[in-house]
Amino acid sequence: MSIKLIVLDVDGTMTDSRITYSEEGDEIKSFNVKDGLAIASWRKLGRQVAIITGRSSKIVERRAKELHIEHFYQGVHNKREVLESLLEKLDLKMENVAAIGDDLNDLKMLKAVQLSFVPSDASRYVDKEADVVLSKKGGDGAVREMIERLIIQEGLEEKYLQLWA
């Protein structure tokens, strides 16, 4: 098994699941820069990243662009269906995919992939189904923890460290 693609949910994994609105109605989210560096590193290792999220947000679109994530889907009701379509396009199989999610709308996708991760504060119904319950909460480095576990599993530690040497 070789993980070629990681799939990221956003709210509750890349963020702490809070959505703040300004008086003008602008949406505000916070992203963890440690997650961002790990995502950039995963890409530099020649691996792929996709974001599949249920909500639509210009902020998330901006973050995906900053991280050069080319497989970006928002406003998705059936994440597994979108993932299956993406895998067909990329000529990959579910055995090549790891995913992170935190809530009920992630369940179908998490059950389908080779390796599923959830942050420590995921829904109790979702963490029962996950392969790995991470020690970090969503928005607090959970994505980085997932990627670093995958880097060890894939035997990529030396290359990973050399990226920033």
FIKOLZA-1660 file (N, C-alpha, C; in steps of 0.1 Angstrom, whole numbers, plus 5000, padded with zeros to 4 digits):
% residues 165
   i   px   py   pz ch aa at
   1 5008 4988 5000  A  M  N
   1 5000 5000 5000  A  M CA
   1 5009 5012 5000  A  M  C
   2 5006 5022 4991  A  S  N
   2 5013 5034 4991  A  S CA
   2 5002 5045 4990  A  S  C
   3 5003 5055 4999  A  I  N
   3 4994 5066 4999  A  I CA
   3 4999 5077 4990  A  I  C
   4 4992 5079 4980  A  K  N
   4 4995 5089 4969  A  K CA
   4 4987 5102 4971  A  K  C
   5 4976 5101 4978  A  L  N
   5 4967 5113 4979  A  L CA
   5 4961 5114 4993  A  L  C
   6 4961 5126 4998  A  I  N
   6 4954 5128 5011  A  I CA
   6 4943 5137 5008  A  I  C
   7 4932 5134 5015  A  V  N
   7 4919 5142 5013  A  V CA
   7 4916 5149 5027  A  V  C
   8 4914 5161 5026  A  L  N
   8 4912 5169 5038  A  L CA
   8 4898 5175 5038  A  L  C
   9 4891 5173 5049  A  D  N
   9 4879 5181 5053  A  D CA
   9 4885 5194 5058  A  D  C
  10 4876 5204 5059  A  V  N
  10 4881 5217 5064  A  V CA
  10 4876 5220 5078  A  V  C
  11 4863 5223 5080  A  D  N
  11 4858 5227 5093  A  D CA
  11 4859 5215 5102  A  D  C
  12 4867 5218 5113  A  G  N
  12 4869 5207 5123  A  G CA
  12 4881 5199 5121  A  G  C
  13 4888 5201 5110  A  T  N
  13 4901 5194 5108  A  T CA
  13 4912 5204 5105  A  T  C
  14 4910 5212 5094  A  M  N
  14 4920 5223 5092  A  M CA
  14 4917 5235 5100  A  M  C
  15 4905 5236 5106  A  T  N
  15 4901 5247 5115  A  T CA
  15 4896 5241 5128  A  T  C
  16 4893 5249 5137  A  D  N
  16 4888 5244 5150  A  D CA
  16 4873 5243 5150  A  D  C
  17 4867 5244 5138  A  S  N
  17 4853 5243 5135  A  S CA
  17 4845 5255 5139  A  S  C
  18 4851 5265 5143  A  R  N
  18 4844 5278 5146  A  R CA
  18 4842 5286 5133  A  R  C
  19 4831 5292 5132  A  I  N
  19 4829 5302 5121  A  I CA
  19 4825 5315 5128  A  I  C
  20 4832 5325 5125  A  T  N
  20 4830 5338 5131  A  T CA
  20 4825 5348 5120  A  T  C
  21 4815 5356 5123  A  Y  N
  21 4810 5366 5113  A  Y CA
  21 4813 5380 5119  A  Y  C
  22 4818 5388 5110  A  S  N
  22 4819 5402 5114  A  S CA
  22 4806 5409 5113  A  S  C
  23 4805 5421 5118  A  E  N
  23 4792 5429 5117  A  E CA
  23 4788 5431 5102  A  E  C
  24 4797 5431 5093  A  E  N
  24 4794 5433 5079  A  E CA
  24 4790 5420 5073  A  E  C
  25 4791 5409 5081  A  G  N
  25 4787 5396 5075  A  G CA
  25 4798 5388 5069  A  G  C
  26 4811 5393 5070  A  D  N
  26 4822 5386 5065  A  D CA
  26 4825 5373 5074  A  D  C
  27 4828 5362 5068  A  E  N
  27 4832 5350 5075  A  E CA
  27 4847 5350 5078  A  E  C
  28 4850 5346 5090  A  I  N
  28 4864 5345 5095  A  I CA
  28 4867 5331 5100  A  I  C
  29 4878 5325 5095  A  K  N
  29 4883 5312 5099  A  K CA
  29 4898 5314 5102  A  K  C
  30 4903 5305 5111  A  S  N
  30 4917 5305 5113  A  S CA
  30 4923 5291 5109  A  S  C
  31 4934 5292 5103  A  F  N
  31 4941 5279 5098  A  F CA
  31 4954 5278 5106  A  F  C
  32 4959 5266 5108  A  N  N
  32 4971 5264 5115  A  N CA
  32 4983 5264 5105  A  N  C
  33 4993 5272 5107  A  V  N
  33 5004 5273 5097  A  V CA
  33 5012 5260 5098  A  V  C
  34 5012 5253 5109  A  K  N
  34 5019 5240 5109  A  K CA
  34 5013 5230 5100  A  K  C
  35 5000 5230 5099  A  D  N
  35 4993 5221 5090  A  D CA
  35 4997 5225 5076  A  D  C
  36 4998 5239 5073  A  G  N
  36 5001 5244 5060  A  G CA
  36 5015 5239 5055  A  G  C
  37 5025 5240 5064  A  L  N
  37 5038 5236 5061  A  L CA
  37 5039 5221 5058  A  L  C
  38 5031 5213 5066  A  A  N
  38 5031 5198 5063  A  A CA
  38 5024 5195 5050  A  A  C
  39 5014 5202 5047  A  I  N
  39 5007 5200 5034  A  I CA
  39 5017 5204 5022  A  I  C
  40 5024 5215 5024  A  A  N
  40 5033 5219 5013  A  A CA
  40 5044 5209 5012  A  A  C
  41 5049 5203 5023  A  S  N
  41 5059 5193 5023  A  S CA
  41 5055 5180 5016  A  S  C
  42 5042 5176 5019  A  W  N
  42 5037 5164 5013  A  W CA
  42 5036 5166 4998  A  W  C
  43 5032 5178 4993  A  R  N
  43 5032 5181 4979  A  R CA
  43 5046 5180 4973  A  R  C
  44 5056 5186 4980  A  K  N
  44 5070 5186 4976  A  K CA
  44 5076 5172 4975  A  K  C
  45 5070 5163 4982  A  L  N
  45 5074 5149 4982  A  L CA
  45 5068 5142 4970  A  L  C
  46 5061 5149 4961  A  G  N
  46 5055 5143 4949  A  G CA
  46 5041 5137 4952  A  G  C
  47 5035 5139 4963  A  R  N
  47 5022 5134 4966  A  R CA
  47 5012 5144 4964  A  R  C
  48 4999 5140 4964  A  Q  N
  48 4988 5149 4960  A  Q CA
  48 4979 5152 4972  A  Q  C
  49 4972 5163 4971  A  V  N
  49 4963 5167 4982  A  V CA
  49 4950 5172 4976  A  V  C
  50 4939 5168 4982  A  A  N
  50 4926 5173 4978  A  A CA
  50 4919 5178 4990  A  A  C
  51 4911 5189 4988  A  I  N
  51 4902 5193 4998  A  I CA
  51 4888 5190 4993  A  I  C
  52 4880 5183 5002  A  I  N
  52 4866 5181 4999  A  I CA
  52 4858 5185 5011  A  I  C
  53 4850 5196 5009  A  T  N
  53 4843 5202 5021  A  T CA
  53 4829 5204 5018  A  T  C
  54 4821 5203 5028  A  G  N
  54 4806 5205 5027  A  G CA
  54 4802 5219 5025  A  G  C
  55 4809 5228 5031  A  R  N
  55 4806 5242 5031  A  R CA
  55 4813 5249 5019  A  R  C
  56 4808 5261 5015  A  S  N
  56 4814 5269 5005  A  S CA
  56 4819 5282 5012  A  S  C
  57 4832 5285 5009  A  S  N
  57 4838 5297 5015  A  S CA
  57 4849 5302 5007  A  S  C
  58 4849 5315 5005  A  K  N
  58 4860 5322 4998  A  K CA
  58 4873 5321 5005  A  K  C
  59 4872 5321 5019  A  I  N
  59 4884 5319 5027  A  I CA
  59 4891 5306 5025  A  I  C
  60 4883 5295 5024  A  V  N
  60 4888 5282 5022  A  V CA
  60 4894 5281 5008  A  V  C
  61 4888 5287 4998  A  E  N
  61 4893 5288 4984  A  E CA
  61 4906 5295 4984  A  E  C
  62 4907 5306 4992  A  R  N
  62 4920 5313 4992  A  R CA
  62 4931 5305 4999  A  R  C
  63 4928 5297 5009  A  R  N
  63 4938 5289 5016  A  R CA
  63 4942 5278 5007  A  R  C
  64 4933 5272 4999  A  A  N
  64 4937 5261 4990  A  A CA
  64 4946 5267 4979  A  A  C
  65 4944 5279 4974  A  K  N
  65 4952 5285 4964  A  K CA
  65 4966 5288 4970  A  K  C
  66 4967 5293 4983  A  E  N
  66 4979 5296 4989  A  E CA
  66 4988 5283 4990  A  E  C
  67 4981 5272 4993  A  L  N
  67 4988 5259 4995  A  L CA
  67 4990 5251 4982  A  L  C
  68 4986 5257 4971  A  H  N
  68 4986 5251 4957  A  H CA
  68 4979 5238 4957  A  H  C
  69 4968 5237 4963  A  I  N
  69 4960 5225 4963  A  I CA
  69 4951 5226 4951  A  I  C
  70 4954 5218 4941  A  E  N
  70 4946 5219 4928  A  E CA
  70 4933 5211 4928  A  E  C
  71 4932 5201 4937  A  H  N
  71 4919 5194 4937  A  H CA
  71 4911 5199 4949  A  H  C
  72 4902 5208 4946  A  F  N
  72 4895 5216 4956  A  F CA
  72 4880 5215 4952  A  F  C
  73 4872 5210 4962  A  Y  N
  73 4858 5208 4960  A  Y CA
  73 4851 5213 4972  A  Y  C
  74 4842 5223 4970  A  Q  N
  74 4834 5228 4982  A  Q CA
  74 4819 5227 4978  A  Q  C
  75 4811 5228 4989  A  G  N
  75 4796 5227 4987  A  G CA
  75 4792 5213 4984  A  G  C
  76 4800 5203 4989  A  V  N
  76 4798 5189 4985  A  V CA
  76 4789 5182 4995  A  V  C
  77 4779 5175 4990  A  H  N
  77 4770 5168 4999  A  H CA
  77 4774 5153 5000  A  H  C
  78 4780 5147 4990  A  N  N
  78 4784 5133 4990  A  N CA
  78 4799 5133 4987  A  N  C
  79 4807 5133 4998  A  K  N
  79 4821 5134 4997  A  K CA
  79 4827 5122 4990  A  K  C
  80 4822 5110 4993  A  R  N
  80 4827 5098 4987  A  R CA
  80 4825 5098 4972  A  R  C
  81 4814 5103 4967  A  E  N
  81 4811 5103 4953  A  E CA
  81 4821 5112 4946  A  E  C
  82 4824 5124 4952  A  V  N
  82 4833 5133 4946  A  V CA
  82 4847 5127 4946  A  V  C
  83 4851 5120 4957  A  L  N
  83 4864 5113 4958  A  L CA
  83 4865 5103 4947  A  L  C
  84 4855 5095 4945  A  E  N
  84 4855 5084 4935  A  E CA
  84 4857 5090 4921  A  E  C
  85 4851 5101 4918  A  S  N
  85 4853 5108 4905  A  S CA
  85 4867 5113 4904  A  S  C
  86 4872 5119 4915  A  L  N
  86 4886 5124 4914  A  L CA
  86 4896 5112 4912  A  L  C
  87 4894 5101 4919  A  L  N
  87 4903 5089 4917  A  L CA
  87 4903 5084 4903  A  L  C
  88 4891 5084 4897  A  E  N
  88 4890 5080 4883  A  E CA
  88 4899 5090 4874  A  E  C
  89 4898 5103 4877  A  K  N
  89 4905 5113 4869  A  K CA
  89 4920 5111 4871  A  K  C
  90 4924 5108 4884  A  L  N
  90 4939 5106 4887  A  L CA
  90 4944 5092 4885  A  L  C
  91 4935 5083 4881  A  D  N
  91 4939 5069 4879  A  D CA
  91 4945 5063 4892  A  D  C
  92 4938 5066 4903  A  L  N
  92 4942 5060 4916  A  L CA
  92 4931 5052 4921  A  L  C
  93 4934 5044 4931  A  K  N
  93 4924 5035 4938  A  K CA
  93 4923 5040 4953  A  K  C
  94 4912 5036 4959  A  M  N
  94 4910 5039 4973  A  M CA
  94 4922 5035 4982  A  M  C
  95 4928 5024 4978  A  E  N
  95 4940 5019 4985  A  E CA
  95 4951 5029 4985  A  E  C
  96 4951 5039 4977  A  N  N
  96 4961 5049 4976  A  N CA
  96 4958 5062 4983  A  N  C
  97 4947 5062 4991  A  V  N
  97 4941 5074 4997  A  V CA
  97 4941 5073 5012  A  V  C
  98 4945 5084 5019  A  A  N
  98 4942 5086 5033  A  A CA
  98 4934 5099 5034  A  A  C
  99 4925 5099 5044  A  A  N
  99 4916 5111 5045  A  A CA
  99 4915 5114 5060  A  A  C
 100 4911 5127 5062  A  I  N
 100 4908 5132 5076  A  I CA
 100 4895 5139 5075  A  I  C
 101 4887 5136 5085  A  G  N
 101 4874 5142 5087  A  G CA
 101 4870 5142 5102  A  G  C
 102 4859 5148 5105  A  D  N
 102 4856 5149 5119  A  D CA
 102 4841 5147 5122  A  D  C
 103 4833 5147 5112  A  D  N
 103 4818 5146 5115  A  D CA
 103 4811 5137 5106  A  D  C
 104 4798 5136 5109  A  L  N
 104 4789 5126 5102  A  L CA
 104 4790 5126 5087  A  L  C
 105 4791 5139 5082  A  N  N
 105 4791 5140 5067  A  N CA
 105 4804 5135 5061  A  N  C
 106 4814 5131 5069  A  D  N
 106 4827 5125 5064  A  D CA
 106 4827 5110 5065  A  D  C
 107 4817 5104 5071  A  L  N
 107 4817 5090 5074  A  L CA
 107 4819 5081 5061  A  L  C
 108 4811 5083 5051  A  K  N
 108 4811 5075 5039  A  K CA
 108 4825 5075 5033  A  K  C
 109 4831 5087 5032  A  M  N
 109 4844 5089 5026  A  M CA
 109 4855 5082 5035  A  M  C
 110 4854 5084 5048  A  L  N
 110 4864 5078 5057  A  L CA
 110 4863 5063 5057  A  L  C
 111 4851 5057 5055  A  K  N
 111 4850 5043 5055  A  K CA
 111 4856 5037 5042  A  K  C
 112 4856 5045 5031  A  A  N
 112 4860 5040 5018  A  A CA
 112 4875 5040 5016  A  A  C
 113 4882 5049 5022  A  V  N
 113 4897 5051 5020  A  V CA
 113 4905 5040 5027  A  V  C
 114 4917 5039 5022  A  Q  N
 114 4927 5029 5028  A  Q CA
 114 4930 5032 5043  A  Q  C
 115 4932 5045 5046  A  L  N
 115 4935 5049 5060  A  L CA
 115 4928 5062 5063  A  L  C
 116 4920 5061 5074  A  S  N
 116 4912 5072 5078  A  S CA
 116 4917 5078 5092  A  S  C
 117 4917 5091 5093  A  F  N
 117 4921 5098 5105  A  F CA
 117 4910 5107 5109  A  F  C
 118 4910 5110 5123  A  V  N
 118 4901 5120 5128  A  V CA
 118 4909 5127 5139  A  V  C
 119 4906 5140 5141  A  P  N
 119 4912 5148 5152  A  P CA
 119 4906 5142 5165  A  P  C
 120 4913 5146 5176  A  S  N
 120 4909 5141 5189  A  S CA
 120 4895 5145 5193  A  S  C
 121 4890 5156 5187  A  D  N
 121 4877 5162 5191  A  D CA
 121 4866 5159 5181  A  D  C
 122 4868 5148 5173  A  A  N
 122 4858 5144 5163  A  A CA
 122 4846 5139 5170  A  A  C
 123 4835 5138 5162  A  S  N
 123 4823 5132 5167  A  S CA
 123 4826 5117 5172  A  S  C
 124 4820 5114 5183  A  R  N
 124 4822 5100 5188  A  R CA
 124 4818 5089 5179  A  R  C
 125 4808 5092 5170  A  Y  N
 125 4804 5083 5160  A  Y CA
 125 4813 5081 5149  A  Y  C
 126 4821 5092 5146  A  V  N
 126 4831 5091 5135  A  V CA
 126 4844 5085 5140  A  V  C
 127 4848 5088 5153  A  D  N
 127 4861 5082 5157  A  D CA
 127 4860 5067 5159  A  D  C
 128 4848 5062 5161  A  K  N
 128 4846 5047 5162  A  K CA
 128 4849 5041 5149  A  K  C
 129 4848 5048 5138  A  E  N
 129 4850 5042 5125  A  E CA
 129 4864 5045 5119  A  E  C
 130 4871 5054 5126  A  A  N
 130 4884 5058 5120  A  A CA
 130 4895 5048 5123  A  A  C
 131 4905 5047 5115  A  D  N
 131 4917 5039 5117  A  D CA
 131 4925 5045 5128  A  D  C
 132 4927 5058 5128  A  V  N
 132 4935 5065 5137  A  V CA
 132 4928 5077 5143  A  V  C
 133 4928 5078 5156  A  V  N
 133 4923 5090 5163  A  V CA
 133 4936 5097 5167  A  V  C
 134 4937 5109 5162  A  L  N
 134 4949 5117 5164  A  L CA
 134 4949 5123 5178  A  L  C
 135 4961 5127 5183  A  S  N
 135 4962 5134 5196  A  S CA
 135 4958 5148 5196  A  S  C
 136 4959 5154 5184  A  K  N
 136 4956 5169 5182  A  K CA
 136 4941 5171 5178  A  K  C
 137 4936 5183 5183  A  K  N
 137 4923 5187 5179  A  K CA
 137 4923 5193 5165  A  K  C
 138 4911 5194 5159  A  G  N
 138 4910 5201 5146  A  G CA
 138 4915 5215 5147  A  G  C
 139 4923 5220 5138  A  G  N
 139 4928 5234 5138  A  G CA
 139 4940 5235 5147  A  G  C
 140 4944 5225 5154  A  D  N
 140 4955 5226 5163  A  D CA
 140 4966 5216 5159  A  D  C
 141 4968 5214 5146  A  G  N
 141 4979 5206 5141  A  G CA
 141 4975 5192 5138  A  G  C
 142 4962 5189 5137  A  A  N
 142 4958 5175 5134  A  A CA
 142 4962 5170 5120  A  A  C
 143 4961 5180 5111  A  V  N
 143 4965 5176 5097  A  V CA
 143 4980 5173 5097  A  V  C
 144 4988 5181 5103  A  R  N
 144 5002 5179 5104  A  R CA
 144 5005 5166 5110  A  R  C
 145 4999 5163 5121  A  E  N
 145 5001 5150 5128  A  E CA
 145 4998 5138 5118  A  E  C
 146 4987 5139 5111  A  M  N
 146 4983 5129 5101  A  M CA
 146 4995 5128 5091  A  M  C
 147 4999 5139 5085  A  I  N
 147 5009 5138 5074  A  I CA
 147 5022 5133 5080  A  I  C
 148 5026 5137 5092  A  E  N
 148 5039 5131 5097  A  E CA
 148 5038 5116 5100  A  E  C
 149 5026 5112 5104  A  R  N
 149 5024 5097 5106  A  R CA
 149 5026 5090 5092  A  R  C
 150 5020 5096 5082  A  L  N
 150 5021 5090 5068  A  L CA
 150 5035 5090 5063  A  L  C
 151 5042 5101 5066  A  I  N
 151 5056 5102 5062  A  I CA
 151 5065 5091 5068  A  I  C
 152 5062 5088 5080  A  I  N
 152 5069 5077 5087  A  I CA
 152 5065 5064 5081  A  I  C
 153 5052 5062 5079  A  Q  N
 153 5047 5049 5074  A  Q CA
 153 5052 5047 5060  A  Q  C
 154 5053 5057 5052  A  E  N
 154 5058 5056 5038  A  E CA
 154 5073 5056 5036  A  E  C
 155 5080 5057 5048  A  G  N
 155 5095 5057 5047  A  G CA
 155 5101 5069 5041  A  G  C
 156 5094 5080 5043  A  L  N
 156 5098 5093 5036  A  L CA
 156 5105 5103 5046  A  L  C
 157 5109 5098 5058  A  E  N
 157 5114 5108 5067  A  E CA
 157 5127 5115 5063  A  E  C
 158 5136 5108 5057  A  E  N
 158 5148 5114 5053  A  E CA
 158 5146 5125 5042  A  E  C
 159 5137 5121 5032  A  K  N
 159 5134 5131 5022  A  K CA
 159 5127 5143 5027  A  K  C
 160 5118 5140 5037  A  Y  N
 160 5110 5151 5043  A  Y CA
 160 5119 5161 5050  A  Y  C
 161 5128 5156 5058  A  L  N
 161 5138 5164 5065  A  L CA
 161 5147 5172 5056  A  L  C
 162 5150 5166 5044  A  Q  N
 162 5159 5172 5035  A  Q CA
 162 5152 5184 5027  A  Q  C
 163 5139 5184 5027  A  L  N
 163 5132 5194 5020  A  L CA
 163 5135 5208 5026  A  L  C
 164 5138 5209 5039  A  W  N
 164 5139 5221 5046  A  W CA
 164 5153 5223 5051  A  W  C
 165 5163 5214 5047  A  A  N
 165 5176 5215 5053  A  A CA
 165 5184 5226 5046  A  A  C
% end
